[in-house]
């Protein structure tokens, strides 16, 4: 006859007794390594985002385009090259 297998985990209504992982809200990364600034829908560090924004604004100004037109031009030029 088979022995009854003991279930793993926490029974319904009980609180878990184990404490694993890092505590909620504790950050491991330093402020300059955190990717907390969004640029075009992607996350970057503060320094990277500022540099990308500067280059993109220069590109828009040089070609006299708005943001949408600049993105379309960049993507379509890349498509023609490949």
C-alpha positions, -999 to +999 in steps of 0.1 A: +000+000+000+013+035-008+022+058+020+004+091+021+027+119+006+030+149+028+022+181+009+048+208+006+044+245+012+021+264+036-013+251+045-043+272+038-048+299+065-012+296+078+015+322+075+048+311+060+076+307+085+105+310+061+122+343+052+141+341+019+152+367-006+158+404-001+134+425+018+108+445+000+120+479-010+157+473-004+178+484-034+210+468-044+220+492-072+235+526-067+216+557-079+238+562-110+233+525-121+195+526-117+176+528-150+149+551-139+145+576-169+124+567-199+134+578-234+112+567-263+096+540-242+128+524-229+146+528-196+180+544-193+203+558-166+201+595-161+234+601-179+225+579-209+191+595-212+205+630-213+230+621-239+204+604-261+180+633-258+207+658-267+217+639-298+181+633-309+172+670-304+203+680-325+192+655-352+156+670-352+169+705-354+195+698-381+168+681-404+140+704-394+117+675-383+094+668-354+098+637-332+075+614-353+091+624-386+126+620-372+118+585-359+103+575-393+133+589-412+158+570-389+139+537-392+133+539-430+169+549-437+181+519-417+157+497-436+170+509-470+206+502-460+199+465-451 
